[in-house]
Amino acid sequence: MKLSARNQLPGKVKKIETGMIVAEIVIELDGGGEITSIITKKAMENLGLTVGKKVHAVIKSTEVMVAAD
């Protein structure tokens, strides 16, 4: 599948916490580090997400906020 988003980070599902409506998906990135996404439970089921499954975190944003200490 081709996407216009340029920020596609490969990894695998490390952890899934499922609620009534949403699921928190923790992805262990191939290059190190982790990223967490909140998606609907239905989307998680449709994607067949399970711990260990290879996935891509796709980031598409028109805005990135930066905070300094």
PDB file of N, H, CA, C and O in Angstrom:
ATOM      1  N   MET A   1       0.839  -1.164   0.000  1.00  0.00           N
ATOM      2  CA  MET A   1       0.000   0.000   0.000  1.00  0.00           C
ATOM      3  C   MET A   1       0.896   1.242   0.000  1.00  0.00           C
ATOM      4  O   MET A   1       1.838   1.327   0.788  1.00  0.00           O
ATOM      5  N   LYS A   2       0.608   2.189  -0.870  1.00  0.00           N
ATOM      6  H   LYS A   2      -0.157   2.119  -1.510  1.00  0.00           H
ATOM      7  CA  LYS A   2       1.353   3.440  -0.910  1.00  0.00           C
ATOM      8  C   LYS A   2       0.578   4.508  -0.150  1.00  0.00           C
ATOM      9  O   LYS A   2      -0.645   4.610  -0.252  1.00  0.00           O
ATOM     10  N   LEU A   3       1.328   5.307   0.620  1.00  0.00           N
ATOM     11  H   LEU A   3       2.321   5.225   0.703  1.00  0.00           H
ATOM     12  CA  LEU A   3       0.728   6.398   1.391  1.00  0.00           C
ATOM     13  C   LEU A   3       1.473   7.685   1.106  1.00  0.00           C
ATOM     14  O   LEU A   3       2.651   7.654   0.748  1.00  0.00           O
ATOM     15  N   SER A   4       0.807   8.811   1.259  1.00  0.00           N
ATOM     16  H   SER A   4      -0.149   8.836   1.549  1.00  0.00           H
ATOM     17  CA  SER A   4       1.467  10.101   1.079  1.00  0.00           C
ATOM     18  C   SER A   4       2.282  10.490   2.305  1.00  0.00           C
ATOM     19  O   SER A   4       3.168  11.340   2.212  1.00  0.00           O
ATOM     20  N   ALA A   5       1.998   9.882   3.448  1.00  0.00           N
ATOM     21  H   ALA A   5       1.279   9.192   3.524  1.00  0.00           H
ATOM     22  CA  ALA A   5       2.731  10.193   4.675  1.00  0.00           C
ATOM     23  C   ALA A   5       4.174   9.714   4.540  1.00  0.00           C
ATOM     24  O   ALA A   5       4.415   8.572   4.149  1.00  0.00           O
ATOM     25  N   ARG A   6       5.120  10.570   4.856  1.00  0.00           N
ATOM     26  H   ARG A   6       4.924  11.498   5.173  1.00  0.00           H
ATOM     27  CA  ARG A   6       6.539  10.235   4.733  1.00  0.00           C
ATOM     28  C   ARG A   6       7.098   9.666   6.028  1.00  0.00           C
ATOM     29  O   ARG A   6       8.141   9.013   6.011  1.00  0.00           O
ATOM     30  N   ASN A   7       6.442   9.894   7.124  1.00  0.00           N
ATOM     31  H   ASN A   7       5.594  10.425   7.137  1.00  0.00           H
ATOM     32  CA  ASN A   7       6.916   9.402   8.416  1.00  0.00           C
ATOM     33  C   ASN A   7       6.292   8.051   8.712  1.00  0.00           C
ATOM     34  O   ASN A   7       5.270   7.961   9.393  1.00  0.00           O
ATOM     35  N   GLN A   8       6.917   6.999   8.194  1.00  0.00           N
ATOM     36  H   GLN A   8       7.747   7.072   7.641  1.00  0.00           H
ATOM     37  CA  GLN A   8       6.451   5.635   8.400  1.00  0.00           C
ATOM     38  C   GLN A   8       7.539   4.882   9.153  1.00  0.00           C
ATOM     39  O   GLN A   8       8.623   4.643   8.622  1.00  0.00           O
ATOM     40  N   LEU A   9       7.242   4.515  10.385  1.00  0.00           N
ATOM     41  H   LEU A   9       6.361   4.709  10.816  1.00  0.00           H
ATOM     42  CA  LEU A   9       8.229   3.909  11.267  1.00  0.00           C
ATOM     43  C   LEU A   9       7.908   2.431  11.480  1.00  0.00           C
ATOM     44  O   LEU A   9       6.893   2.105  12.095  1.00  0.00           O
ATOM     45  N   PRO A  10       8.769   1.522  10.976  1.00  0.00           N
ATOM     46  CA  PRO A  10       8.502   0.096  11.141  1.00  0.00           C
ATOM     47  C   PRO A  10       8.801  -0.379  12.558  1.00  0.00           C
ATOM     48  O   PRO A  10       9.696   0.136  13.229  1.00  0.00           O
ATOM     49  N   GLY A  11       8.047  -1.355  12.989  1.00  0.00           N
ATOM     50  H   GLY A  11       7.320  -1.773  12.444  1.00  0.00           H
ATOM     51  CA  GLY A  11       8.255  -1.930  14.315  1.00  0.00           C
ATOM     52  C   GLY A  11       7.347  -3.119  14.520  1.00  0.00           C
ATOM     53  O   GLY A  11       6.814  -3.683  13.564  1.00  0.00           O
ATOM     54  N   LYS A  12       7.174  -3.497  15.783  1.00  0.00           N
ATOM     55  H   LYS A  12       7.607  -3.038  16.559  1.00  0.00           H
ATOM     56  CA  LYS A  12       6.252  -4.583  16.105  1.00  0.00           C
ATOM     57  C   LYS A  12       5.461  -4.206  17.349  1.00  0.00           C
ATOM     58  O   LYS A  12       5.923  -3.438  18.193  1.00  0.00           O
ATOM     59  N   VAL A  13       4.270  -4.760  17.440  1.00  0.00           N
ATOM     60  H   VAL A  13       3.895  -5.384  16.754  1.00  0.00           H
ATOM     61  CA  VAL A  13       3.401  -4.472  18.581  1.00  0.00           C
ATOM     62  C   VAL A  13       4.022  -5.091  19.829  1.00  0.00           C
ATOM     63  O   VAL A  13       4.275  -6.294  19.891  1.00  0.00           O
ATOM     64  N   LYS A  14       4.260  -4.236  20.820  1.00  0.00           N
ATOM     65  H   LYS A  14       4.054  -3.259  20.770  1.00  0.00           H
ATOM     66  CA  LYS A  14       4.864  -4.681  22.075  1.00  0.00           C
ATOM     67  C   LYS A  14       3.800  -4.969  23.136  1.00  0.00           C
ATOM     68  O   LYS A  14       3.917  -5.915  23.915  1.00  0.00           O
ATOM     69  N   LYS A  15       2.759  -4.130  23.148  1.00  0.00           N
ATOM     70  H   LYS A  15       2.663  -3.362  22.516  1.00  0.00           H
ATOM     71  CA  LYS A  15       1.755  -4.240  24.210  1.00  0.00           C
ATOM     72  C   LYS A  15       0.430  -3.671  23.714  1.00  0.00           C
ATOM     73  O   LYS A  15       0.403  -2.691  22.969  1.00  0.00           O
ATOM     74  N   ILE A  16      -0.660  -4.291  24.132  1.00  0.00           N
ATOM     75  H   ILE A  16      -0.638  -5.087  24.737  1.00  0.00           H
ATOM     76  CA  ILE A  16      -2.004  -3.801  23.810  1.00  0.00           C
ATOM     77  C   ILE A  16      -2.811  -3.750  25.095  1.00  0.00           C
ATOM     78  O   ILE A  16      -2.896  -4.734  25.829  1.00  0.00           O
ATOM     79  N   GLU A  17      -3.400  -2.596  25.356  1.00  0.00           N
ATOM     80  H   GLU A  17      -3.331  -1.797  24.759  1.00  0.00           H
ATOM     81  CA  GLU A  17      -4.339  -2.446  26.473  1.00  0.00           C
ATOM     82  C   GLU A  17      -5.681  -2.066  25.877  1.00  0.00           C
ATOM     83  O   GLU A  17      -5.823  -1.010  25.261  1.00  0.00           O
ATOM     84  N   THR A  18      -6.655  -2.928  26.062  1.00  0.00           N
ATOM     85  H   THR A  18      -6.539  -3.786  26.562  1.00  0.00           H
ATOM     86  CA  THR A  18      -7.956  -2.733  25.436  1.00  0.00           C
ATOM     87  C   THR A  18      -8.977  -2.230  26.443  1.00  0.00           C
ATOM     88  O   THR A  18      -9.114  -2.777  27.537  1.00  0.00           O
ATOM     89  N   GLY A  19      -9.688  -1.183  26.057  1.00  0.00           N
ATOM     90  H   GLY A  19      -9.577  -0.738  25.169  1.00  0.00           H
ATOM     91  CA  GLY A  19     -10.790  -0.669  26.857  1.00  0.00           C
ATOM     92  C   GLY A  19     -12.108  -1.021  26.194  1.00  0.00           C
ATOM     93  O   GLY A  19     -12.149  -1.844  25.280  1.00  0.00           O
ATOM     94  N   MET A  20     -13.181  -0.402  26.650  1.00  0.00           N
ATOM     95  H   MET A  20     -13.148   0.267  27.393  1.00  0.00           H
ATOM     96  CA  MET A  20     -14.505  -0.667  26.085  1.00  0.00           C
ATOM     97  C   MET A  20     -14.606  -0.187  24.635  1.00  0.00           C
ATOM     98  O   MET A  20     -15.221  -0.852  23.801  1.00  0.00           O
ATOM     99  N   ILE A  21     -13.999   0.975  24.335  1.00  0.00           N
ATOM    100  H   ILE A  21     -13.500   1.515  25.012  1.00  0.00           H
ATOM    101  CA  ILE A  21     -14.145   1.579  23.009  1.00  0.00           C
ATOM    102  C   ILE A  21     -12.803   1.755  22.297  1.00  0.00           C
ATOM    103  O   ILE A  21     -12.730   1.617  21.076  1.00  0.00           O
ATOM    104  N   VAL A  22     -11.740   2.058  23.050  1.00  0.00           N
ATOM    105  H   VAL A  22     -11.799   2.170  24.042  1.00  0.00           H
ATOM    106  CA  VAL A  22     -10.434   2.301  22.438  1.00  0.00           C
ATOM    107  C   VAL A  22      -9.398   1.297  22.926  1.00  0.00           C
ATOM    108  O   VAL A  22      -9.588   0.610  23.929  1.00  0.00           O
ATOM    109  N   ALA A  23      -8.295   1.234  22.181  1.00  0.00           N
ATOM    110  H   ALA A  23      -8.141   1.792  21.365  1.00  0.00           H
ATOM    111  CA  ALA A  23      -7.174   0.380  22.549  1.00  0.00           C
ATOM    112  C   ALA A  23      -5.896   1.210  22.484  1.00  0.00           C
ATOM    113  O   ALA A  23      -5.716   2.018  21.573  1.00  0.00           O
ATOM    114  N   GLU A  24      -5.012   1.003  23.456  1.00  0.00           N
ATOM    115  H   GLU A  24      -5.158   0.347  24.195  1.00  0.00           H
ATOM    116  CA  GLU A  24      -3.710   1.652  23.465  1.00  0.00           C
ATOM    117  C   GLU A  24      -2.707   0.640  22.915  1.00  0.00           C
ATOM    118  O   GLU A  24      -2.545  -0.451  23.461  1.00  0.00           O
ATOM    119  N   ILE A  25      -2.040   1.016  21.832  1.00  0.00           N
ATOM    120  H   ILE A  25      -2.172   1.902  21.387  1.00  0.00           H
ATOM    121  CA  ILE A  25      -1.105   0.128  21.161  1.00  0.00           C
ATOM    122  C   ILE A  25       0.303   0.682  21.342  1.00  0.00           C
ATOM    123  O   ILE A  25       0.586   1.802  20.917  1.00  0.00           O
ATOM    124  N   VAL A  26       1.188  -0.092  21.968  1.00  0.00           N
ATOM    125  H   VAL A  26       0.958  -1.002  22.313  1.00  0.00           H
ATOM    126  CA  VAL A  26       2.593   0.307  22.130  1.00  0.00           C
ATOM    127  C   VAL A  26       3.386  -0.433  21.060  1.00  0.00           C
ATOM    128  O   VAL A  26       3.338  -1.659  20.964  1.00  0.00           O
ATOM    129  N   ILE A  27       4.125   0.347  20.249  1.00  0.00           N
ATOM    130  H   ILE A  27       4.163   1.343  20.327  1.00  0.00           H
ATOM    131  CA  ILE A  27       4.922  -0.218  19.167  1.00  0.00           C
ATOM    132  C   ILE A  27       6.396  -0.044  19.495  1.00  0.00           C
ATOM    133  O   ILE A  27       6.854   1.065  19.769  1.00  0.00           O
ATOM    134  N   GLU A  28       7.136  -1.147  19.464  1.00  0.00           N
ATOM    135  H   GLU A  28       6.764  -2.048  19.241  1.00  0.00           H
ATOM    136  CA  GLU A  28       8.583  -1.113  19.638  1.00  0.00           C
ATOM    137  C   GLU A  28       9.182  -0.890  18.247  1.00  0.00           C
ATOM    138  O   GLU A  28       9.058  -1.741  17.367  1.00  0.00           O
ATOM    139  N   LEU A  29       9.833   0.264  18.058  1.00  0.00           N
ATOM    140  H   LEU A  29       9.934   0.956  18.774  1.00  0.00           H
ATOM    141  CA  LEU A  29      10.350   0.635  16.746  1.00  0.00           C
ATOM    142  C   LEU A  29      11.621  -0.130  16.409  1.00  0.00           C
ATOM    143  O   LEU A  29      12.430  -0.412  17.293  1.00  0.00           O
ATOM    144  N   ASP A  30      11.803  -0.470  15.123  1.00  0.00           N
ATOM    145  H   ASP A  30      11.145  -0.241  14.405  1.00  0.00           H
ATOM    146  CA  ASP A  30      12.985  -1.195  14.672  1.00  0.00           C
ATOM    147  C   ASP A  30      14.270  -0.441  15.004  1.00  0.00           C
ATOM    148  O   ASP A  30      15.277  -1.063  15.342  1.00  0.00           O
ATOM    149  N   GLY A  31      14.251   0.878  14.914  1.00  0.00           N
ATOM    150  H   GLY A  31      13.433   1.383  14.639  1.00  0.00           H
ATOM    151  CA  GLY A  31      15.438   1.686  15.174  1.00  0.00           C
ATOM    152  C   GLY A  31      15.663   1.987  16.646  1.00  0.00           C
ATOM    153  O   GLY A  31      16.568   2.748  16.988  1.00  0.00           O
ATOM    154  N   GLY A  32      14.861   1.409  17.517  1.00  0.00           N
ATOM    155  H   GLY A  32      14.126   0.791  17.239  1.00  0.00           H
ATOM    156  CA  GLY A  32      14.943   1.689  18.941  1.00  0.00           C
ATOM    157  C   GLY A  32      13.860   2.653  19.363  1.00  0.00           C
ATOM    158  O   GLY A  32      13.381   3.450  18.556  1.00  0.00           O
ATOM    159  N   GLY A  33      13.479   2.586  20.598  1.00  0.00           N
ATOM    160  H   GLY A  33      13.868   1.938  21.253  1.00  0.00           H
ATOM    161  CA  GLY A  33      12.435   3.452  21.130  1.00  0.00           C
ATOM    162  C   GLY A  33      11.053   2.848  20.952  1.00  0.00           C
ATOM    163  O   GLY A  33      10.888   1.764  20.392  1.00  0.00           O
ATOM    164  N   GLU A  34      10.080   3.575  21.441  1.00  0.00           N
ATOM    165  H   GLU A  34      10.214   4.455  21.896  1.00  0.00           H
ATOM    166  CA  GLU A  34       8.687   3.137  21.391  1.00  0.00           C
ATOM    167  C   GLU A  34       7.804   4.305  21.005  1.00  0.00           C
ATOM    168  O   GLU A  34       8.157   5.467  21.204  1.00  0.00           O
ATOM    169  N   ILE A  35       6.662   3.977  20.455  1.00  0.00           N
ATOM    170  H   ILE A  35       6.376   3.033  20.294  1.00  0.00           H
ATOM    171  CA  ILE A  35       5.641   4.982  20.177  1.00  0.00           C
ATOM    172  C   ILE A  35       4.299   4.355  20.554  1.00  0.00           C
ATOM    173  O   ILE A  35       4.090   3.155  20.372  1.00  0.00           O
ATOM    174  N   THR A  36       3.399   5.180  21.079  1.00  0.00           N
ATOM    175  H   THR A  36       3.569   6.154  21.226  1.00  0.00           H
ATOM    176  CA  THR A  36       2.097   4.689  21.528  1.00  0.00           C
ATOM    177  C   THR A  36       0.999   5.351  20.711  1.00  0.00           C
ATOM    178  O   THR A  36       1.056   6.547  20.427  1.00  0.00           O
ATOM    179  N   SER A  37       0.007   4.569  20.340  1.00  0.00           N
ATOM    180  H   SER A  37      -0.040   3.597  20.571  1.00  0.00           H
ATOM    181  CA  SER A  37      -1.126   5.080  19.580  1.00  0.00           C
ATOM    182  C   SER A  37      -2.425   4.647  20.260  1.00  0.00           C
ATOM    183  O   SER A  37      -2.522   3.541  20.793  1.00  0.00           O
ATOM    184  N   ILE A  38      -3.403   5.519  20.235  1.00  0.00           N
ATOM    185  H   ILE A  38      -3.325   6.417  19.803  1.00  0.00           H
ATOM    186  CA  ILE A  38      -4.742   5.203  20.719  1.00  0.00           C
ATOM    187  C   ILE A  38      -5.637   5.103  19.486  1.00  0.00           C
ATOM    188  O   ILE A  38      -5.796   6.072  18.743  1.00  0.00           O
ATOM    189  N   ILE A  39      -6.215   3.926  19.277  1.00  0.00           N
ATOM    190  H   ILE A  39      -6.086   3.139  19.880  1.00  0.00           H
ATOM    191  CA  ILE A  39      -7.116   3.710  18.144  1.00  0.00           C
ATOM    192  C   ILE A  39      -8.395   3.057  18.677  1.00  0.00           C
ATOM    193  O   ILE A  39      -8.443   2.600  19.819  1.00  0.00           O
ATOM    194  N   THR A  40      -9.416   3.022  17.839  1.00  0.00           N
ATOM    195  H   THR A  40      -9.377   3.393  16.911  1.00  0.00           H
ATOM    196  CA  THR A  40     -10.643   2.371  18.291  1.00  0.00           C
ATOM    197  C   THR A  40     -10.410   0.866  18.404  1.00  0.00           C
ATOM    198  O   THR A  40      -9.567   0.294  17.713  1.00  0.00           O
ATOM    199  N   LYS A  41     -11.167   0.254  19.278  1.00  0.00           N
ATOM    200  H   LYS A  41     -11.852   0.719  19.839  1.00  0.00           H
ATOM    201  CA  LYS A  41     -11.087  -1.195  19.457  1.00  0.00           C
ATOM    202  C   LYS A  41     -11.452  -1.897  18.149  1.00  0.00           C
ATOM    203  O   LYS A  41     -10.855  -2.915  17.796  1.00  0.00           O
ATOM    204  N   LYS A  42     -12.427  -1.351  17.440  1.00  0.00           N
ATOM    205  H   LYS A  42     -12.912  -0.524  17.727  1.00  0.00           H
ATOM    206  CA  LYS A  42     -12.854  -1.921  16.158  1.00  0.00           C
ATOM    207  C   LYS A  42     -11.719  -1.873  15.144  1.00  0.00           C
ATOM    208  O   LYS A  42     -11.514  -2.837  14.407  1.00  0.00           O
ATOM    209  N   ALA A  43     -10.972  -0.763  15.093  1.00  0.00           N
ATOM    210  H   ALA A  43     -11.138   0.021  15.692  1.00  0.00           H
ATOM    211  CA  ALA A  43      -9.834  -0.652  14.172  1.00  0.00           C
ATOM    212  C   ALA A  43      -8.771  -1.688  14.526  1.00  0.00           C
ATOM    213  O   ALA A  43      -8.184  -2.303  13.635  1.00  0.00           O
ATOM    214  N   MET A  44      -8.519  -1.886  15.816  1.00  0.00           N
ATOM    215  H   MET A  44      -8.995  -1.386  16.540  1.00  0.00           H
ATOM    216  CA  MET A  44      -7.547  -2.880  16.261  1.00  0.00           C
ATOM    217  C   MET A  44      -7.954  -4.272  15.778  1.00  0.00           C
ATOM    218  O   MET A  44      -7.128  -5.039  15.282  1.00  0.00           O
ATOM    219  N   GLU A  45      -9.229  -4.579  15.933  1.00  0.00           N
ATOM    220  H   GLU A  45      -9.900  -3.957  16.336  1.00  0.00           H
ATOM    221  CA  GLU A  45      -9.739  -5.882  15.496  1.00  0.00           C
ATOM    222  C   GLU A  45      -9.651  -6.030  13.975  1.00  0.00           C
ATOM    223  O   GLU A  45      -9.249  -7.082  13.477  1.00  0.00           O
ATOM    224  N   ASN A  46     -10.028  -4.976  13.234  1.00  0.00           N
ATOM    225  H   ASN A  46     -10.355  -4.122  13.638  1.00  0.00           H
ATOM    226  CA  ASN A  46      -9.990  -5.015  11.768  1.00  0.00           C
ATOM    227  C   ASN A  46      -8.566  -5.211  11.247  1.00  0.00           C
ATOM    228  O   ASN A  46      -8.365  -5.871  10.228  1.00  0.00           O
ATOM    229  N   LEU A  47      -7.574  -4.638  11.944  1.00  0.00           N
ATOM    230  H   LEU A  47      -7.737  -4.102  12.772  1.00  0.00           H
ATOM    231  CA  LEU A  47      -6.174  -4.773  11.545  1.00  0.00           C
ATOM    232  C   LEU A  47      -5.566  -6.090  12.016  1.00  0.00           C
ATOM    233  O   LEU A  47      -4.460  -6.447  11.609  1.00  0.00           O
ATOM    234  N   GLY A  48      -6.279  -6.804  12.862  1.00  0.00           N
ATOM    235  H   GLY A  48      -7.178  -6.514  13.192  1.00  0.00           H
ATOM    236  CA  GLY A  48      -5.771  -8.076  13.374  1.00  0.00           C
ATOM    237  C   GLY A  48      -4.535  -7.896  14.243  1.00  0.00           C
ATOM    238  O   GLY A  48      -3.627  -8.727  14.224  1.00  0.00           O
ATOM    239  N   LEU A  49      -4.504  -6.796  15.015  1.00  0.00           N
ATOM    240  H   LEU A  49      -5.242  -6.121  15.031  1.00  0.00           H
ATOM    241  CA  LEU A  49      -3.327  -6.505  15.833  1.00  0.00           C
ATOM    242  C   LEU A  49      -3.211  -7.461  17.005  1.00  0.00           C
ATOM    243  O   LEU A  49      -4.170  -7.691  17.742  1.00  0.00           O
ATOM    244  N   THR A  50      -2.023  -8.011  17.163  1.00  0.00           N
ATOM    245  H   THR A  50      -1.244  -7.825  16.565  1.00  0.00           H
ATOM    246  CA  THR A  50      -1.682  -8.869  18.288  1.00  0.00           C
ATOM    247  C   THR A  50      -0.251  -8.551  18.687  1.00  0.00           C
ATOM    248  O   THR A  50       0.512  -8.019  17.881  1.00  0.00           O
ATOM    249  N   VAL A  51       0.119  -8.866  19.908  1.00  0.00           N
ATOM    250  H   VAL A  51      -0.501  -9.297  20.563  1.00  0.00           H
ATOM    251  CA  VAL A  51       1.491  -8.645  20.366  1.00  0.00           C
ATOM    252  C   VAL A  51       2.429  -9.450  19.471  1.00  0.00           C
ATOM    253  O   VAL A  51       2.202 -10.630  19.203  1.00  0.00           O
ATOM    254  N   GLY A  52       3.493  -8.778  19.013  1.00  0.00           N
ATOM    255  H   GLY A  52       3.677  -7.819  19.230  1.00  0.00           H
ATOM    256  CA  GLY A  52       4.476  -9.406  18.140  1.00  0.00           C
ATOM    257  C   GLY A  52       4.251  -9.172  16.656  1.00  0.00           C
ATOM    258  O   GLY A  52       5.146  -9.423  15.848  1.00  0.00           O
ATOM    259  N   LYS A  53       3.061  -8.691  16.284  1.00  0.00           N
ATOM    260  H   LYS A  53       2.334  -8.487  16.940  1.00  0.00           H
ATOM    261  CA  LYS A  53       2.759  -8.451  14.862  1.00  0.00           C
ATOM    262  C   LYS A  53       3.589  -7.290  14.338  1.00  0.00           C
ATOM    263  O   LYS A  53       3.725  -6.269  15.012  1.00  0.00           O
ATOM    264  N   LYS A  54       4.148  -7.439  13.134  1.00  0.00           N
ATOM    265  H   LYS A  54       4.037  -8.268  12.586  1.00  0.00           H
ATOM    266  CA  LYS A  54       4.903  -6.364  12.500  1.00  0.00           C
ATOM    267  C   LYS A  54       3.927  -5.330  11.956  1.00  0.00           C
ATOM    268  O   LYS A  54       2.939  -5.665  11.303  1.00  0.00           O
ATOM    269  N   VAL A  55       4.227  -4.071  12.240  1.00  0.00           N
ATOM    270  H   VAL A  55       5.030  -3.800  12.771  1.00  0.00           H
ATOM    271  CA  VAL A  55       3.359  -2.965  11.835  1.00  0.00           C
ATOM    272  C   VAL A  55       4.216  -1.765  11.437  1.00  0.00           C
ATOM    273  O   VAL A  55       5.437  -1.790  11.587  1.00  0.00           O
ATOM    274  N   HIS A  56       3.575  -0.726  10.936  1.00  0.00           N
ATOM    275  H   HIS A  56       2.582  -0.706  10.814  1.00  0.00           H
ATOM    276  CA  HIS A  56       4.215   0.562  10.683  1.00  0.00           C
ATOM    277  C   HIS A  56       3.416   1.625  11.438  1.00  0.00           C
ATOM    278  O   HIS A  56       2.190   1.677  11.334  1.00  0.00           O
ATOM    279  N   ALA A  57       4.105   2.459  12.188  1.00  0.00           N
ATOM    280  H   ALA A  57       5.101   2.417  12.273  1.00  0.00           H
ATOM    281  CA  ALA A  57       3.475   3.641  12.775  1.00  0.00           C
ATOM    282  C   ALA A  57       3.556   4.726  11.710  1.00  0.00           C
ATOM    283  O   ALA A  57       4.649   5.121  11.306  1.00  0.00           O
ATOM    284  N   VAL A  58       2.416   5.204  11.259  1.00  0.00           N
ATOM    285  H   VAL A  58       1.528   4.883  11.588  1.00  0.00           H
ATOM    286  CA  VAL A  58       2.358   6.201  10.196  1.00  0.00           C
ATOM    287  C   VAL A  58       1.925   7.521  10.817  1.00  0.00           C
ATOM    288  O   VAL A  58       0.852   7.625  11.410  1.00  0.00           O
ATOM    289  N   ILE A  59       2.784   8.528  10.667  1.00  0.00           N
ATOM    290  H   ILE A  59       3.656   8.444  10.185  1.00  0.00           H
ATOM    291  CA  ILE A  59       2.524   9.831  11.284  1.00  0.00           C
ATOM    292  C   ILE A  59       2.282  10.848  10.181  1.00  0.00           C
ATOM    293  O   ILE A  59       3.155  11.095   9.349  1.00  0.00           O
ATOM    294  N   LYS A  60       1.104  11.430  10.181  1.00  0.00           N
ATOM    295  H   LYS A  60       0.395  11.229  10.856  1.00  0.00           H
ATOM    296  CA  LYS A  60       0.740  12.454   9.202  1.00  0.00           C
ATOM    297  C   LYS A  60       0.207  13.637   9.978  1.00  0.00           C
ATOM    298  O   LYS A  60      -0.859  13.561  10.588  1.00  0.00           O
ATOM    299  N   SER A  61       0.936  14.713   9.955  1.00  0.00           N
ATOM    300  H   SER A  61       1.803  14.775   9.459  1.00  0.00           H
ATOM    301  CA  SER A  61       0.531  15.878  10.733  1.00  0.00           C
ATOM    302  C   SER A  61       0.933  17.157  10.017  1.00  0.00           C
ATOM    303  O   SER A  61       1.957  17.211   9.337  1.00  0.00           O
ATOM    304  N   THR A  62       0.130  18.157  10.178  1.00  0.00           N
ATOM    305  H   THR A  62      -0.702  18.112  10.731  1.00  0.00           H
ATOM    306  CA  THR A  62       0.473  19.461   9.613  1.00  0.00           C
ATOM    307  C   THR A  62       1.127  20.346  10.659  1.00  0.00           C
ATOM    308  O   THR A  62       1.543  21.466  10.365  1.00  0.00           O
ATOM    309  N   GLU A  63       1.214  19.842  11.871  1.00  0.00           N
ATOM    310  H   GLU A  63       0.876  18.932  12.110  1.00  0.00           H
ATOM    311  CA  GLU A  63       1.707  20.654  12.972  1.00  0.00           C
ATOM    312  C   GLU A  63       2.421  19.787  13.997  1.00  0.00           C
ATOM    313  O   GLU A  63       1.915  18.729  14.373  1.00  0.00           O
ATOM    314  N   VAL A  64       3.577  20.216  14.448  1.00  0.00           N
ATOM    315  H   VAL A  64       3.988  21.074  14.143  1.00  0.00           H
ATOM    316  CA  VAL A  64       4.298  19.544  15.523  1.00  0.00           C
ATOM    317  C   VAL A  64       4.614  20.579  16.587  1.00  0.00           C
ATOM    318  O   VAL A  64       5.228  21.603  16.288  1.00  0.00           O
ATOM    319  N   MET A  65       4.209  20.334  17.813  1.00  0.00           N
ATOM    320  H   MET A  65       3.710  19.502  18.056  1.00  0.00           H
ATOM    321  CA  MET A  65       4.458  21.275  18.901  1.00  0.00           C
ATOM    322  C   MET A  65       5.786  20.923  19.581  1.00  0.00           C
ATOM    323  O   MET A  65       6.122  19.747  19.724  1.00  0.00           O
ATOM    324  N   VAL A  66       6.517  21.919  19.988  1.00  0.00           N
ATOM    325  H   VAL A  66       6.244  22.874  19.872  1.00  0.00           H
ATOM    326  CA  VAL A  66       7.784  21.747  20.678  1.00  0.00           C
ATOM    327  C   VAL A  66       7.732  22.547  21.964  1.00  0.00           C
ATOM    328  O   VAL A  66       7.325  23.709  21.969  1.00  0.00           O
ATOM    329  N   ALA A  67       8.153  21.913  23.068  1.00  0.00           N
ATOM    330  H   ALA A  67       8.484  20.970  23.064  1.00  0.00           H
ATOM    331  CA  ALA A  67       8.214  22.604  24.366  1.00  0.00           C
ATOM    332  C   ALA A  67       9.638  22.509  24.875  1.00  0.00           C
ATOM    333  O   ALA A  67      10.297  21.482  24.711  1.00  0.00           O
ATOM    334  N   ALA A  68      10.111  23.574  25.487  1.00  0.00           N
ATOM    335  H   ALA A  68       9.576  24.409  25.620  1.00  0.00           H
ATOM    336  CA  ALA A  68      11.457  23.590  26.063  1.00  0.00           C
ATOM    337  C   ALA A  68      11.357  23.761  27.569  1.00  0.00           C
ATOM    338  O   ALA A  68      10.436  24.398  28.080  1.00  0.00           O
ATOM    339  N   ASP A  69      12.309  23.188  28.257  1.00  0.00           N
ATOM    340  H   ASP A  69      13.058  22.671  27.842  1.00  0.00           H
ATOM    341  CA  ASP A  69      12.358  23.332  29.726  1.00  0.00           C
ATOM    342  C   ASP A  69      12.944  24.671  30.099  1.00  0.00           C
ATOM    343  O   ASP A  69      13.069  24.982  31.283  1.00  0.00           O
TER     344      ASP A  69
END
